[in-house]
Amino acid sequence: MIAEDWHAELRLDDADSMATYSRVWRTLPESAVYGADAHNVINAARRDLNAR
């Protein structure tokens, strides 16, 4: 399995690595926020960046 990450192309050639990679990607929607909650997260990050 070849997977692209934010920084590299990964070659996953064993079952354990492929299962872990797949499990992580399947859990991302569970931690995502949408709508007003997403706006709140973005605004909080902007406030933190502007405070620096």
C-alpha positions in Angstrom: 0.0 0.0 0.0 1.3 3.5 -0.9 -0.2 6.3 1.0 0.6 10.0 0.8 1.0 11.9 4.0 1.3 15.7 4.4 5.1 15.4 4.2 6.0 12.2 2.4 4.9 9.1 0.4 4.7 6.1 2.6 5.1 2.5 1.6 3.2 0.3 4.0 4.1 -3.3 3.4 3.0 -5.2 6.5 -0.5 -5.9 7.7 -0.1 -4.2 11.1 1.1 -0.9 9.6 -1.7 -0.9 7.0 -4.3 -1.6 9.7 -3.0 1.1 12.0 -2.9 3.7 9.1 -6.4 2.8 8.1 -7.8 2.9 11.6 -6.3 6.4 12.2 -7.9 7.7 9.0 -11.2 6.2 9.9 -11.2 7.9 13.3 -10.6 11.4 11.9 -14.3 12.2 11.2 -15.1 11.4 14.8 -12.8 14.3 15.9 -13.8 16.7 13.2 -16.0 19.7 14.0 -18.5 21.4 11.7 -20.5 24.6 11.5 -20.4 26.9 14.5 -18.1 24.6 16.4 -15.6 24.7 13.5 -15.8 28.5 13.5 -15.1 28.6 17.2 -12.0 26.4 16.8 -10.7 28.6 13.9 -11.4 31.8 15.8 -9.6 30.5 18.9 -6.6 29.6 16.8 -6.6 33.1 15.2 -6.8 34.7 18.6 -3.9 32.7 19.9 -1.8 33.5 16.8 -2.5 37.2 17.0 -1.5 37.2 20.7 2.0 36.2 19.9 
